[in-house]
Amino acid sequence: MTTTPQHKIGSGFGARTTADDVLRGVDLAGKLAIVTGGYSGLGLETTRALTGAGAHVVVPARRPDAAREALAGTDRAEVDELDLGDLDSVRAFAERFLASGRTVDILIGNAGIMACPLTRVGPGWEAQFATNHLGHFALVNRLWPAIEPGGARVVSVSSRGHHASAVRWDDPHWRRGYDKWEAYGQAKTANVLFAVQLDALARDRGVRAFSLHPGGILTPLQRHLTKEEMVERGWIDEQGTVLAPEQFKTPQQGAATQVWAATSPRLAGMGGVYLEDCDVAEPAGEGEVGSGVKPWATDPGQAARLWELSARLTGVDAFAA
């Protein structure tokens, strides 16, 4: 099976498309989706949209009580416990799910942290790389016995933040110095590379993977930023008013691309590509700032190298010989 070109396909959708727009006329009855962090921000809107179209959605949550409260009244949503920064927690969740005997049709790796102070988890790993990438890597590999039979789509939520940094092969855990935005960029690049390699390994088995930039949205993801930082970035004024609302998507619009990635018939037979605004994104040049995907995030060699590193760090690889 050939790889998918990294170029727009003319989906008919755009930046202002909502998750409900994407699912209009789509029947997901009988489908099971797993949405990490599916109880806050874009994840909550994703869960609402998928359940609204008939899917049963499992929401693994670091704060299960908060998740149950947020999802109260949402039909077909099920909460379980999962801390992506704790590999024992990942293993326990996967074992509970596999014991249920169910198969996965959609897995959306939506949970993440952004621009946090230097934090170490597990055996001293930098928290953004560990939570945003390694936790999802371990989760997908451990759930593989349920993912393969369903011919699932695996969706890795990245960000335009990947423009800030390639993978720092010589120091991925920031033993030397620390820049919270570059660390976020590395983690988001890892999210793209993960989808590239997973698709390469899994497509002949009927499983396809995608990554994406959801757009700029003000959500709880900004919890680690001070008001002063958001003022400096031109997002809000001193009173907390959003300065350029037209630059930001609503959470419903922000959820659209990951829902489109997970369900669109236009993507049938495709995979391994980075999406934005409900379409395949164009490549971005080395010095280009703005839209598109950087070459370091889609390079097959880098993707294979990251997979090998991640398998070694997490001790799990569903595709090991």
C-alpha positions in Angstrom: 0.0 0.0 0.0 1.4 3.4 -1.0 1.8 6.3 1.4 -0.6 9.3 1.3 0.7 12.6 -0.2 0.9 15.5 2.2 -1.4 17.8 0.2 -4.9 19.1 0.5 -7.7 17.0 -0.9 -10.5 19.6 -1.0 -12.6 18.3 1.8 -15.3 21.0 1.5 -14.8 21.9 5.2 -12.6 24.6 6.7 -11.4 26.5 9.7 -14.9 27.4 11.0 -16.4 23.9 10.5 -17.7 22.4 13.7 -17.6 18.8 14.9 -21.3 18.6 14.4 -20.9 19.8 10.8 -18.4 17.0 10.2 -20.8 14.4 11.6 -23.9 15.5 9.9 -25.4 12.4 8.3 -22.8 10.1 9.8 -24.1 7.2 11.8 -21.7 5.9 14.4 -24.1 3.5 16.1 -22.3 0.4 17.3 -18.9 2.1 17.1 -16.6 2.4 20.1 -14.2 5.3 20.5 -11.6 6.0 23.2 -10.9 9.7 23.7 -8.1 10.6 26.2 -8.9 13.7 28.1 -12.4 13.6 26.6 -13.9 15.6 29.5 -12.4 19.0 29.1 -11.8 21.5 26.3 -11.6 20.0 22.8 -11.9 16.5 24.3 -15.3 17.3 25.8 -16.6 18.6 22.6 -15.2 15.6 20.8 -17.0 13.2 23.2 -20.2 15.1 22.8 -20.1 15.0 19.0 -19.2 11.3 18.8 -21.8 10.2 21.3 -24.3 12.5 19.6 -23.7 10.6 16.3 -24.4 7.3 18.2 -20.9 6.1 19.2 -20.1 4.7 22.7 -17.1 6.7 24.0 -14.7 5.6 26.7 -13.1 8.5 28.4 -9.9 7.7 30.3 -9.3 10.5 32.8 -6.6 11.5 35.2 -9.4 13.0 37.3 -12.3 10.5 37.0 -14.6 12.4 39.4 -14.2 15.6 37.4 -14.8 13.6 34.2 -18.0 12.1 35.5 -19.2 15.5 36.5 -18.4 17.1 33.1 -20.1 14.2 31.2 -23.2 14.0 33.4 -26.2 13.7 31.1 -24.0 12.7 28.1 -25.5 9.4 26.9 -23.1 6.6 25.8 -20.0 8.1 27.6 -18.1 5.9 30.0 -15.3 7.1 32.3 -12.2 5.1 33.5 -9.0 6.1 35.2 -5.8 6.9 33.3 -2.7 9.0 34.1 -0.7 9.2 30.9 2.4 10.3 32.9 2.3 7.0 34.8 3.1 3.8 32.8 1.6 1.6 35.5 -1.6 3.5 35.2 -1.5 3.1 31.4 -1.0 -0.6 31.7 -3.8 -1.0 34.3 -6.3 0.9 32.1 -5.4 -1.2 29.0 -5.7 -4.5 31.0 -9.2 -3.4 32.2 -10.3 -2.5 28.7 -8.9 -5.7 27.1 -10.6 -7.8 29.8 -13.9 -6.3 28.6 -13.5 -8.1 25.3 -14.4 -5.1 23.2 -12.8 -3.8 20.1 -11.8 -0.2 19.3 -13.0 1.6 16.2 -11.6 5.0 17.0 -8.8 6.1 19.3 -8.2 9.8 19.7 -5.1 10.8 21.7 -6.4 14.2 22.7 -5.1 14.7 26.3 -2.0 16.8 26.8 -0.2 19.5 28.7 1.4 22.6 27.4 4.2 24.9 28.4 4.4 23.7 32.0 7.3 24.4 34.3 10.1 21.8 34.2 8.4 18.7 35.7 9.7 15.2 35.8 7.6 12.0 35.8 8.4 8.3 36.0 12.2 7.7 35.8 12.9 11.4 35.4 11.3 12.0 32.0 10.4 15.5 31.0 6.6 15.7 31.6 5.4 17.1 28.2 7.3 14.5 26.2 6.3 11.7 28.6 2.6 12.7 28.9 1.8 13.9 25.4 3.8 11.3 23.6 5.2 8.4 25.6 1.9 7.8 27.5 -0.1 7.7 24.2 2.6 5.5 22.6 2.3 3.0 25.4 -1.5 3.2 25.4 -1.9 2.4 21.7 0.6 -0.4 21.9 -1.0 -2.0 24.9 -4.4 -1.7 23.3 -3.3 -3.1 20.0 -5.2 -6.5 20.5 -8.4 -4.4 20.6 -7.4 -1.9 17.9 -6.4 -4.3 15.1 -9.6 -6.3 14.9 -11.7 -3.2 14.6 -9.6 -1.8 11.8 -9.5 1.4 13.9 -8.4 4.9 13.1 -5.9 6.2 15.5 -5.8 10.0 15.8 -2.8 11.8 17.4 -3.7 15.4 18.4 -0.6 17.5 17.7 -0.4 21.2 17.3 1.2 23.9 15.2 3.5 24.1 18.2 5.5 21.4 16.5 7.1 24.2 14.5 9.0 25.2 17.6 11.3 22.1 17.8 12.2 18.8 16.2 13.0 15.9 18.4 16.2 16.7 20.5 17.8 13.3 20.0 20.8 14.2 22.1 18.7 15.4 25.1 14.9 14.6 24.7 14.4 14.8 28.5 16.0 18.3 28.9 18.8 17.4 31.2 20.5 20.6 30.0 18.6 23.7 30.4 14.8 23.9 29.7 12.6 25.9 27.5 8.9 25.1 28.1 7.8 26.1 24.6 10.6 24.2 22.8 9.7 21.2 25.1 6.1 21.5 24.0 7.2 21.7 20.4 9.3 18.5 20.7 6.3 16.7 22.2 4.0 17.9 19.4 6.5 16.8 16.8 6.6 13.4 18.5 2.8 13.2 18.1 3.1 13.7 14.4 6.0 11.2 14.0 4.1 8.6 16.0 1.2 8.7 13.5 3.7 8.5 10.6 5.3 5.3 11.9 2.1 3.7 13.3 0.5 4.1 9.9 3.5 2.6 8.2 3.5 -0.4 10.6 -0.3 -0.9 10.8 -1.8 0.0 7.4 -1.4 -3.5 6.0 -3.4 -4.7 8.9 -6.3 -2.3 8.2 -5.4 0.3 10.9 -4.7 3.9 9.8 -3.2 6.8 11.8 -3.4 10.6 11.4 -2.1 13.6 13.3 -3.5 17.1 13.3 -3.4 20.7 14.4 -6.8 21.6 15.9 -6.4 25.3 15.6 -5.9 28.1 18.1 -8.5 27.7 20.9 -8.5 29.1 24.4 -9.2 26.1 26.6 -7.9 24.7 30.0 -4.7 23.7 28.0 -3.5 27.2 28.9 -3.6 26.5 32.6 0.2 26.8 33.0 0.3 30.2 31.4 0.1 33.4 33.5 -2.1 36.3 32.4 1.0 38.3 31.7 2.3 35.6 29.3 -1.1 35.6 27.4 -1.0 39.4 27.3 2.5 39.3 25.9 1.5 36.9 23.2 -1.4 39.2 22.2 -4.1 36.8 23.1 -5.8 38.9 25.8 -5.6 42.4 27.2 -4.9 43.4 30.9 -8.6 42.9 31.7 -8.6 39.3 30.3 -10.6 40.2 27.2 -9.7 38.2 24.1 -8.1 40.7 21.7 -8.6 39.1 18.3 -11.5 36.6 18.7 -11.4 35.9 14.9 -7.9 34.3 15.4 -9.4 31.7 17.7 -11.7 28.8 17.1 -14.5 27.9 19.4 -14.1 24.5 21.2 -16.7 23.0 18.8 -14.6 24.3 15.8 -11.4 23.1 17.5 -12.8 19.6 17.9 -13.8 19.4 14.2 -10.5 18.2 12.7 -10.0 15.4 15.1 -13.6 14.2 14.6 -13.1 14.5 10.8 -9.9 12.5 11.1 -11.6 9.8 13.0 -14.7 9.4 10.9 -14.5 11.0 7.4 -15.1 8.6 4.5 -12.9 11.0 2.4 -9.9 9.6 4.3 -10.7 6.0 3.6 -7.5 4.3 2.3 -5.4 7.2 3.5 -3.2 7.7 6.6 0.1 8.9 8.0 -0.6 12.5 7.2 -1.0 15.7 9.3 -4.3 17.5 9.0 -5.5 21.0 9.8 -8.8 22.8 9.3 -10.5 19.5 8.3 -8.2 18.8 5.4 -4.8 17.4 4.8 -2.2 20.1 5.4 0.4 21.3 3.0 4.2 20.9 3.8 5.7 24.0 5.5 9.2 25.2 4.5 12.1 25.2 6.9 11.8 28.9 7.6 8.1 29.2 7.1 5.9 30.3 10.0 2.2 29.7 10.1 0.3 26.8 8.6 1.4 23.4 7.4 3.7 20.7 8.7 7.4 20.9 9.2 9.6 18.3 7.3 11.2 17.1 10.6 7.7 15.9 11.8 6.9 13.8 8.7 10.3 12.3 8.0 9.9 8.5 7.9 13.5 7.9 9.2 12.9 10.2 12.2 9.5 8.5 12.8 11.1 5.0 12.9 13.9 6.3 15.2 11.4 7.8 17.6 9.4 4.5 17.6 12.5 2.6 18.5 13.4 5.1 21.3 9.8 5.1 22.6 9.6 1.3 22.7 12.9 1.1 24.6 11.7 3.7 27.1 8.3 2.3 27.7 9.1 -1.4 27.3 6.2 -2.0 25.0 6.0 -2.5 21.2 3.1 -4.4 19.7 5.0 -4.8 16.4 8.3 -6.2 17.8 9.4 -9.3 16.0 
